Amino acid sequence: MTSWRDRLNRLAGKNRYVVCRIFVHLTGKEIAPLLGILNQAGRSAIESDGDLESVGESLVTICENLLQMDLYWQSAHNEGDVFWDEGQAGDYFNSLSTDSISRFKSGSELEGGVEDVQETPLTIPATNNIVVMISAAYIGEVPELETNLASRDALITALKVLINLHYQGNLEAIGVYFSPSKFGDELTSEQILPNFPELIPL
């Protein structure tokens, strides 16, 4: 239901800024390759100096791989807010980014929190849990991202919509974070609840 303030702001011609964050928790021995994909996307974004187009291409790669690995989705969560002031939207996006970076052994593809894994020995044990956190900001209304995503169908739709928003040039900011951030680190099942208490089983 549209609020009275929303209607007034529309009448005044103000832009509607939306900032959201999506958590996807995957579990299983088969998810290890995703960590390599996340790190590669991170290196690409860093090399591009955070260029939005390049980061958007990394986002597409990550979303496509998440969609291909939907059998391993364990839990999810989403949150966000609507703003009519660009500065407030930016502050909220930054606060979500700061929170994501502070999560247990998390890395950021935009903040340089990834490490070169080309020399990683094959004997390093792979984690059985990965939590991917995607932050995005856009102008307008996207109902598929502004609803509860704690169901497989809704989450599948949301990831596809994020891909489309990039190709349509409608994303204003993007951040992708993940825990653990490098090969050799492990996120155990016992560490999930205290570090990601908002996750809802799918």
ChimeraX commands (.cxc) that place a marker at each C-alpha (Angstrom):
marker #1 position 0.00,0.00,0.00 radius 0.5
marker #1 position 1.37,3.38,-1.02 radius 0.5
marker #1 position 1.85,5.78,1.86 radius 0.5
marker #1 position 0.54,9.34,1.90 radius 0.5
marker #1 position 4.13,10.63,1.93 radius 0.5
marker #1 position 4.95,8.53,-1.14 radius 0.5
marker #1 position 2.02,10.01,-3.03 radius 0.5
marker #1 position 3.01,13.56,-2.06 radius 0.5
marker #1 position 6.60,12.98,-3.15 radius 0.5
marker #1 position 5.44,11.61,-6.49 radius 0.5
marker #1 position 3.27,14.67,-7.01 radius 0.5
marker #1 position 6.30,16.83,-6.21 radius 0.5
marker #1 position 8.31,14.96,-8.86 radius 0.5
marker #1 position 10.89,13.58,-6.45 radius 0.5
marker #1 position 12.93,10.50,-7.32 radius 0.5
marker #1 position 12.19,7.35,-5.35 radius 0.5
marker #1 position 15.49,5.74,-4.30 radius 0.5
marker #1 position 15.50,2.13,-3.15 radius 0.5
marker #1 position 18.41,0.46,-1.38 radius 0.5
marker #1 position 18.23,-3.27,-0.71 radius 0.5
marker #1 position 20.40,-6.13,0.46 radius 0.5
marker #1 position 19.93,-9.82,-0.31 radius 0.5
marker #1 position 21.55,-12.67,1.63 radius 0.5
marker #1 position 21.90,-16.12,0.06 radius 0.5
marker #1 position 23.31,-18.97,2.15 radius 0.5
marker #1 position 24.53,-22.03,0.27 radius 0.5
marker #1 position 25.67,-25.29,1.81 radius 0.5
marker #1 position 27.27,-28.47,0.50 radius 0.5
marker #1 position 30.60,-29.83,-0.70 radius 0.5
marker #1 position 29.71,-28.86,-4.28 radius 0.5
marker #1 position 29.63,-25.11,-3.63 radius 0.5
marker #1 position 33.43,-24.64,-3.39 radius 0.5
marker #1 position 33.77,-23.40,-7.02 radius 0.5
marker #1 position 31.51,-20.45,-6.15 radius 0.5
marker #1 position 34.22,-19.03,-3.89 radius 0.5
marker #1 position 36.59,-18.93,-6.85 radius 0.5
marker #1 position 33.95,-17.17,-8.96 radius 0.5
marker #1 position 33.38,-14.60,-6.22 radius 0.5
marker #1 position 37.10,-13.93,-5.86 radius 0.5
marker #1 position 37.57,-13.61,-9.63 radius 0.5
marker #1 position 34.67,-11.16,-9.79 radius 0.5
marker #1 position 36.28,-9.24,-6.96 radius 0.5
marker #1 position 39.61,-8.98,-8.75 radius 0.5
marker #1 position 37.86,-7.78,-11.92 radius 0.5
marker #1 position 36.02,-5.07,-10.00 radius 0.5
marker #1 position 39.17,-3.93,-8.24 radius 0.5
marker #1 position 41.09,-3.78,-11.52 radius 0.5
marker #1 position 38.31,-1.60,-12.97 radius 0.5
marker #1 position 38.63,0.78,-9.97 radius 0.5
marker #1 position 34.99,0.18,-9.04 radius 0.5
marker #1 position 33.58,1.16,-12.45 radius 0.5
marker #1 position 29.81,0.59,-12.18 radius 0.5
marker #1 position 29.56,-1.11,-15.58 radius 0.5
marker #1 position 32.35,-3.54,-14.73 radius 0.5
marker #1 position 30.98,-4.21,-11.25 radius 0.5
marker #1 position 27.59,-4.79,-12.86 radius 0.5
marker #1 position 29.07,-7.44,-15.14 radius 0.5
marker #1 position 30.56,-9.11,-12.06 radius 0.5
marker #1 position 27.12,-8.96,-10.44 radius 0.5
marker #1 position 25.59,-10.69,-13.47 radius 0.5
marker #1 position 28.19,-13.47,-13.29 radius 0.5
marker #1 position 27.54,-13.97,-9.58 radius 0.5
marker #1 position 23.75,-13.97,-9.97 radius 0.5
marker #1 position 23.91,-16.43,-12.86 radius 0.5
marker #1 position 26.08,-18.80,-10.82 radius 0.5
marker #1 position 23.81,-18.48,-7.80 radius 0.5
marker #1 position 20.85,-19.38,-10.02 radius 0.5
marker #1 position 22.70,-22.42,-11.34 radius 0.5
marker #1 position 23.41,-23.54,-7.77 radius 0.5
marker #1 position 19.89,-23.13,-6.40 radius 0.5
marker #1 position 19.86,-26.78,-5.27 radius 0.5
marker #1 position 22.37,-25.77,-2.60 radius 0.5
marker #1 position 20.45,-22.78,-1.25 radius 0.5
marker #1 position 19.88,-23.27,2.46 radius 0.5
marker #1 position 18.49,-19.97,3.70 radius 0.5
marker #1 position 18.02,-16.35,2.67 radius 0.5
marker #1 position 17.04,-12.90,3.86 radius 0.5
marker #1 position 16.42,-9.49,2.35 radius 0.5
marker #1 position 16.03,-5.99,3.68 radius 0.5
marker #1 position 15.92,-2.45,2.40 radius 0.5
marker #1 position 14.33,0.96,2.53 radius 0.5
marker #1 position 12.88,3.68,0.33 radius 0.5
marker #1 position 14.24,7.24,0.27 radius 0.5
marker #1 position 13.28,10.47,-1.45 radius 0.5
marker #1 position 16.69,12.01,-0.84 radius 0.5
marker #1 position 19.77,10.78,-2.71 radius 0.5
marker #1 position 22.12,11.56,0.17 radius 0.5
marker #1 position 20.08,9.55,2.65 radius 0.5
marker #1 position 19.95,6.64,0.21 radius 0.5
marker #1 position 23.74,6.82,-0.17 radius 0.5
marker #1 position 24.24,6.86,3.60 radius 0.5
marker #1 position 22.04,3.80,4.00 radius 0.5
marker #1 position 23.85,1.96,1.19 radius 0.5
marker #1 position 27.17,2.73,2.89 radius 0.5
marker #1 position 25.86,1.48,6.24 radius 0.5
marker #1 position 24.79,-1.82,4.64 radius 0.5
marker #1 position 28.22,-2.11,3.03 radius 0.5
marker #1 position 29.97,-1.49,6.34 radius 0.5
marker #1 position 27.80,-4.09,8.03 radius 0.5
marker #1 position 28.44,-6.66,5.28 radius 0.5
marker #1 position 32.20,-6.16,5.49 radius 0.5
marker #1 position 32.10,-6.62,9.27 radius 0.5
marker #1 position 30.44,-10.03,9.00 radius 0.5
marker #1 position 32.43,-13.15,9.89 radius 0.5
marker #1 position 35.45,-13.55,7.58 radius 0.5
marker #1 position 33.70,-11.53,4.88 radius 0.5
marker #1 position 35.29,-10.05,1.78 radius 0.5
marker #1 position 34.12,-7.34,-0.58 radius 0.5
marker #1 position 34.57,-7.20,-4.29 radius 0.5
marker #1 position 34.58,-3.40,-4.08 radius 0.5
marker #1 position 36.71,-2.85,-1.00 radius 0.5
marker #1 position 39.66,-5.03,-1.94 radius 0.5
marker #1 position 38.88,-7.71,0.62 radius 0.5
marker #1 position 39.82,-10.57,-1.66 radius 0.5
marker #1 position 43.13,-12.33,-2.02 radius 0.5
marker #1 position 44.93,-13.90,-4.94 radius 0.5
marker #1 position 44.16,-17.62,-4.89 radius 0.5
marker #1 position 46.16,-18.68,-7.96 radius 0.5
marker #1 position 48.81,-20.32,-5.75 radius 0.5
marker #1 position 46.33,-21.93,-3.35 radius 0.5
marker #1 position 47.32,-25.55,-2.67 radius 0.5
marker #1 position 44.73,-28.15,-3.62 radius 0.5
marker #1 position 45.01,-29.63,-0.12 radius 0.5
marker #1 position 43.29,-26.68,1.57 radius 0.5
marker #1 position 39.87,-27.83,2.83 radius 0.5
marker #1 position 36.89,-26.21,1.17 radius 0.5
marker #1 position 34.15,-24.61,3.24 radius 0.5
marker #1 position 30.72,-26.25,3.19 radius 0.5
marker #1 position 28.97,-22.91,3.76 radius 0.5
marker #1 position 29.05,-19.66,1.81 radius 0.5
marker #1 position 26.92,-16.59,2.48 radius 0.5
marker #1 position 26.68,-14.09,-0.37 radius 0.5
marker #1 position 25.45,-10.58,0.42 radius 0.5
marker #1 position 24.34,-8.39,-2.50 radius 0.5
marker #1 position 23.58,-4.69,-1.98 radius 0.5
marker #1 position 21.96,-2.66,-4.74 radius 0.5
marker #1 position 20.47,0.80,-5.20 radius 0.5
marker #1 position 18.10,1.92,-7.94 radius 0.5
marker #1 position 15.59,4.62,-8.78 radius 0.5
marker #1 position 11.91,3.76,-9.16 radius 0.5
marker #1 position 9.85,0.76,-8.12 radius 0.5
marker #1 position 10.79,-2.90,-8.56 radius 0.5
marker #1 position 8.16,-4.99,-6.75 radius 0.5
marker #1 position 10.16,-8.21,-7.23 radius 0.5
marker #1 position 12.93,-6.79,-4.99 radius 0.5
marker #1 position 10.62,-5.05,-2.54 radius 0.5
marker #1 position 8.97,-8.15,-1.16 radius 0.5
marker #1 position 9.86,-11.05,1.11 radius 0.5
marker #1 position 12.46,-13.17,-0.70 radius 0.5
marker #1 position 12.50,-16.04,1.79 radius 0.5
marker #1 position 11.16,-18.48,-0.80 radius 0.5
marker #1 position 12.97,-20.13,-3.67 radius 0.5
marker #1 position 10.67,-18.79,-6.38 radius 0.5
marker #1 position 10.84,-15.21,-5.08 radius 0.5
marker #1 position 14.63,-15.39,-4.76 radius 0.5
marker #1 position 15.04,-16.80,-8.26 radius 0.5
marker #1 position 12.92,-13.97,-9.63 radius 0.5
marker #1 position 14.84,-11.34,-7.65 radius 0.5
marker #1 position 18.25,-12.49,-8.92 radius 0.5
marker #1 position 16.96,-12.44,-12.51 radius 0.5
marker #1 position 15.58,-8.94,-11.96 radius 0.5
marker #1 position 18.98,-7.75,-10.67 radius 0.5
marker #1 position 20.56,-9.03,-13.89 radius 0.5
marker #1 position 17.96,-7.18,-15.95 radius 0.5
marker #1 position 18.43,-3.97,-13.96 radius 0.5
marker #1 position 22.13,-4.01,-14.81 radius 0.5
marker #1 position 21.51,-4.54,-18.52 radius 0.5
marker #1 position 18.90,-1.79,-18.48 radius 0.5
marker #1 position 21.39,0.57,-16.84 radius 0.5
marker #1 position 19.11,1.13,-13.85 radius 0.5
marker #1 position 21.46,0.30,-10.99 radius 0.5
marker #1 position 22.90,3.29,-9.14 radius 0.5
marker #1 position 25.21,1.35,-6.81 radius 0.5
marker #1 position 26.28,-2.27,-6.35 radius 0.5
marker #1 position 28.14,-4.12,-3.62 radius 0.5
marker #1 position 28.83,-7.84,-3.35 radius 0.5
marker #1 position 30.27,-9.37,-0.19 radius 0.5
marker #1 position 30.80,-12.98,0.83 radius 0.5
marker #1 position 31.78,-15.10,3.80 radius 0.5
marker #1 position 34.26,-16.72,3.91 radius 0.5
marker #1 position 36.31,-14.48,1.63 radius 0.5
marker #1 position 39.15,-16.82,0.72 radius 0.5
marker #1 position 40.06,-20.45,0.24 radius 0.5
marker #1 position 41.18,-22.10,3.46 radius 0.5
marker #1 position 38.78,-20.13,5.64 radius 0.5
marker #1 position 35.75,-22.01,6.86 radius 0.5
marker #1 position 32.27,-20.90,7.83 radius 0.5
marker #1 position 30.85,-23.71,9.95 radius 0.5
marker #1 position 27.19,-24.46,10.56 radius 0.5
marker #1 position 27.69,-23.42,14.21 radius 0.5
marker #1 position 28.96,-20.01,13.09 radius 0.5
marker #1 position 26.00,-19.26,10.81 radius 0.5
marker #1 position 23.40,-18.39,13.45 radius 0.5
marker #1 position 25.46,-15.96,15.58 radius 0.5
marker #1 position 26.95,-14.19,12.56 radius 0.5
marker #1 position 23.92,-14.24,10.25 radius 0.5
marker #1 position 20.94,-14.40,12.63 radius 0.5
marker #1 position 18.51,-12.92,10.08 radius 0.5
marker #1 position 18.71,-15.88,7.68 radius 0.5
marker #1 position 15.43,-17.75,7.14 radius 0.5
marker #1 position 15.48,-21.41,5.98 radius 0.5
marker #1 position 14.21,-21.90,2.44 radius 0.5
marker link #1:1,2 radius 0.2
marker link #1:2,3 radius 0.2
marker link #1:3,4 radius 0.2
marker link #1:4,5 radius 0.2
marker link #1:5,6 radius 0.2
marker link #1:6,7 radius 0.2
marker link #1:7,8 radius 0.2
marker link #1:8,9 radius 0.2
marker link #1:9,10 radius 0.2
marker link #1:10,11 radius 0.2
marker link #1:11,12 radius 0.2
marker link #1:12,13 radius 0.2
marker link #1:13,14 radius 0.2
marker link #1:14,15 radius 0.2
marker link #1:15,16 radius 0.2
marker link #1:16,17 radius 0.2
marker link #1:17,18 radius 0.2
marker link #1:18,19 radius 0.2
marker link #1:19,20 radius 0.2
marker link #1:20,21 radius 0.2
marker link #1:21,22 radius 0.2
marker link #1:22,23 radius 0.2
marker link #1:23,24 radius 0.2
marker link #1:24,25 radius 0.2
marker link #1:25,26 radius 0.2
marker link #1:26,27 radius 0.2
marker link #1:27,28 radius 0.2
marker link #1:28,29 radius 0.2
marker link #1:29,30 radius 0.2
marker link #1:30,31 radius 0.2
marker link #1:31,32 radius 0.2
marker link #1:32,33 radius 0.2
marker link #1:33,34 radius 0.2
marker link #1:34,35 radius 0.2
marker link #1:35,36 radius 0.2
marker link #1:36,37 radius 0.2
marker link #1:37,38 radius 0.2
marker link #1:38,39 radius 0.2
marker link #1:39,40 radius 0.2
marker link #1:40,41 radius 0.2
marker link #1:41,42 radius 0.2
marker link #1:42,43 radius 0.2
marker link #1:43,44 radius 0.2
marker link #1:44,45 radius 0.2
marker link #1:45,46 radius 0.2
marker link #1:46,47 radius 0.2
marker link #1:47,48 radius 0.2
marker link #1:48,49 radius 0.2
marker link #1:49,50 radius 0.2
marker link #1:50,51 radius 0.2
marker link #1:51,52 radius 0.2
marker link #1:52,53 radius 0.2
marker link #1:53,54 radius 0.2
marker link #1:54,55 radius 0.2
marker link #1:55,56 radius 0.2
marker link #1:56,57 radius 0.2
marker link #1:57,58 radius 0.2
marker link #1:58,59 radius 0.2
marker link #1:59,60 radius 0.2
marker link #1:60,61 radius 0.2
marker link #1:61,62 radius 0.2
marker link #1:62,63 radius 0.2
marker link #1:63,64 radius 0.2
marker link #1:64,65 radius 0.2
marker link #1:65,66 radius 0.2
marker link #1:66,67 radius 0.2
marker link #1:67,68 radius 0.2
marker link #1:68,69 radius 0.2
marker link #1:69,70 radius 0.2
marker link #1:70,71 radius 0.2
marker link #1:71,72 radius 0.2
marker link #1:72,73 radius 0.2
marker link #1:73,74 radius 0.2
marker link #1:74,75 radius 0.2
marker link #1:75,76 radius 0.2
marker link #1:76,77 radius 0.2
marker link #1:77,78 radius 0.2
marker link #1:78,79 radius 0.2
marker link #1:79,80 radius 0.2
marker link #1:80,81 radius 0.2
marker link #1:81,82 radius 0.2
marker link #1:82,83 radius 0.2
marker link #1:83,84 radius 0.2
marker link #1:84,85 radius 0.2
marker link #1:85,86 radius 0.2
marker link #1:86,87 radius 0.2
marker link #1:87,88 radius 0.2
marker link #1:88,89 radius 0.2
marker link #1:89,90 radius 0.2
marker link #1:90,91 radius 0.2
marker link #1:91,92 radius 0.2
marker link #1:92,93 radius 0.2
marker link #1:93,94 radius 0.2
marker link #1:94,95 radius 0.2
marker link #1:95,96 radius 0.2
marker link #1:96,97 radius 0.2
marker link #1:97,98 radius 0.2
marker link #1:98,99 radius 0.2
marker link #1:99,100 radius 0.2
marker link #1:100,101 radius 0.2
marker link #1:101,102 radius 0.2
marker link #1:102,103 radius 0.2
marker link #1:103,104 radius 0.2
marker link #1:104,105 radius 0.2
marker link #1:105,106 radius 0.2
marker link #1:106,107 radius 0.2
marker link #1:107,108 radius 0.2
marker link #1:108,109 radius 0.2
marker link #1:109,110 radius 0.2
marker link #1:110,111 radius 0.2
marker link #1:111,112 radius 0.2
marker link #1:112,113 radius 0.2
marker link #1:113,114 radius 0.2
marker link #1:114,115 radius 0.2
marker link #1:115,116 radius 0.2
marker link #1:116,117 radius 0.2
marker link #1:117,118 radius 0.2
marker link #1:118,119 radius 0.2
marker link #1:119,120 radius 0.2
marker link #1:120,121 radius 0.2
marker link #1:121,122 radius 0.2
marker link #1:122,123 radius 0.2
marker link #1:123,124 radius 0.2
marker link #1:124,125 radius 0.2
marker link #1:125,126 radius 0.2
marker link #1:126,127 radius 0.2
marker link #1:127,128 radius 0.2
marker link #1:128,129 radius 0.2
marker link #1:129,130 radius 0.2
marker link #1:130,131 radius 0.2
marker link #1:131,132 radius 0.2
marker link #1:132,133 radius 0.2
marker link #1:133,134 radius 0.2
marker link #1:134,135 radius 0.2
marker link #1:135,136 radius 0.2
marker link #1:136,137 radius 0.2
marker link #1:137,138 radius 0.2
marker link #1:138,139 radius 0.2
marker link #1:139,140 radius 0.2
marker link #1:140,141 radius 0.2
marker link #1:141,142 radius 0.2
marker link #1:142,143 radius 0.2
marker link #1:143,144 radius 0.2
marker link #1:144,145 radius 0.2
marker link #1:145,146 radius 0.2
marker link #1:146,147 radius 0.2
marker link #1:147,148 radius 0.2
marker link #1:148,149 radius 0.2
marker link #1:149,150 radius 0.2
marker link #1:150,151 radius 0.2
marker link #1:151,152 radius 0.2
marker link #1:152,153 radius 0.2
marker link #1:153,154 radius 0.2
marker link #1:154,155 radius 0.2
marker link #1:155,156 radius 0.2
marker link #1:156,157 radius 0.2
marker link #1:157,158 radius 0.2
marker link #1:158,159 radius 0.2
marker link #1:159,160 radius 0.2
marker link #1:160,161 radius 0.2
marker link #1:161,162 radius 0.2
marker link #1:162,163 radius 0.2
marker link #1:163,164 radius 0.2
marker link #1:164,165 radius 0.2
marker link #1:165,166 radius 0.2
marker link #1:166,167 radius 0.2
marker link #1:167,168 radius 0.2
marker link #1:168,169 radius 0.2
marker link #1:169,170 radius 0.2
marker link #1:170,171 radius 0.2
marker link #1:171,172 radius 0.2
marker link #1:172,173 radius 0.2
marker link #1:173,174 radius 0.2
marker link #1:174,175 radius 0.2
marker link #1:175,176 radius 0.2
marker link #1:176,177 radius 0.2
marker link #1:177,178 radius 0.2
marker link #1:178,179 radius 0.2
marker link #1:179,180 radius 0.2
marker link #1:180,181 radius 0.2
marker link #1:181,182 radius 0.2
marker link #1:182,183 radius 0.2
marker link #1:183,184 radius 0.2
marker link #1:184,185 radius 0.2
marker link #1:185,186 radius 0.2
marker link #1:186,187 radius 0.2
marker link #1:187,188 radius 0.2
marker link #1:188,189 radius 0.2
marker link #1:189,190 radius 0.2
marker link #1:190,191 radius 0.2
marker link #1:191,192 radius 0.2
marker link #1:192,193 radius 0.2
marker link #1:193,194 radius 0.2
marker link #1:194,195 radius 0.2
marker link #1:195,196 radius 0.2
marker link #1:196,197 radius 0.2
marker link #1:197,198 radius 0.2
marker link #1:198,199 radius 0.2
marker link #1:199,200 radius 0.2
marker link #1:200,201 radius 0.2
marker link #1:201,202 radius 0.2
view
